[in-house]
Amino acid sequence: MSKLTNIPRSEWKAFFDRLSDTLLGKWAEVEVSSLDLGDQIIAEWVPMYGITYDSKDDLLGVAIDRFNHIIRHP
């Protein structure tokens, strides 16, 4: 069974920087969930470039081949 770990927001930048280094070049699939439209896959198995957190603007950015996705106030 997996163990969940709560990471304080003050540590998000460092955590996502380390995660980004680990994920670079891995393959990713992106699925977006919507109450109105349901679950939809927007990218199928494309190379991952990185993930980062901007604490100043409270944004989480995910970069994959041909797509960038910004999550505001995650």
N, C-alpha and C positions, 0 to 999 in steps of 0.2 A: 504494500500500500504506500502511496506517495505521501510525503509530509509537506504540508503547506507552511510557508514562511512569510511572515509579514515584514516587508522592507519599509522602513521609515522613509517618507518622501524626501527627507534631507539627504538620503543615500541613493536616490534613484539615478542621478547623473552617473555616478561611479559604477553602479550596478549595470546600467544599460551600456555604458562604454565597454565594460568587460564582456557582457553578453554579445555585443556587436563584434568584438574581436573573435569570439568563439563561433559565431554564425556566418562570418564572412565566407562566401563561396558555397555555403550549404544551399539546398533546394527548399523552396517555401511554397506553400499554397495559402492564399488569402481568402477567407470567407467572411462576409459581412452579414450581420443579423439585423433585421428590421422588423418592428412590430407590424408595419403595414405590408411589407413585401415578403417577409420570411427570410430564410437564409439563402444567400447567393454567393457563389464562388466568383471572385473578380480576377483572380490570377491562379493559374494551375502550374505548379512545379517549375518555378523560375528561380534563377540565382538570387541569393540574398546579398545585399551590399552593406546593410547596417541598420541599426536602431539606436536612437539617441533621445535623451530627455533634455528639454530646455526649461530650466527652473524659472528663469526670468519671465517667460511668456506662458509657462505651464503647458507645454506642448510635448507630445511624444511623436517622434517621426520614425517611420519605417520606410526604408529604401530597398526596393527589389527591382529586378530587371524590368525596364519600361514603366515602372510605377513608383510613385512616392505617395505615402499616405500619412496624413497628419491627424492626430487625435488631440483635440482641444480639451483641456482640463480633465485629464484621465483620472 
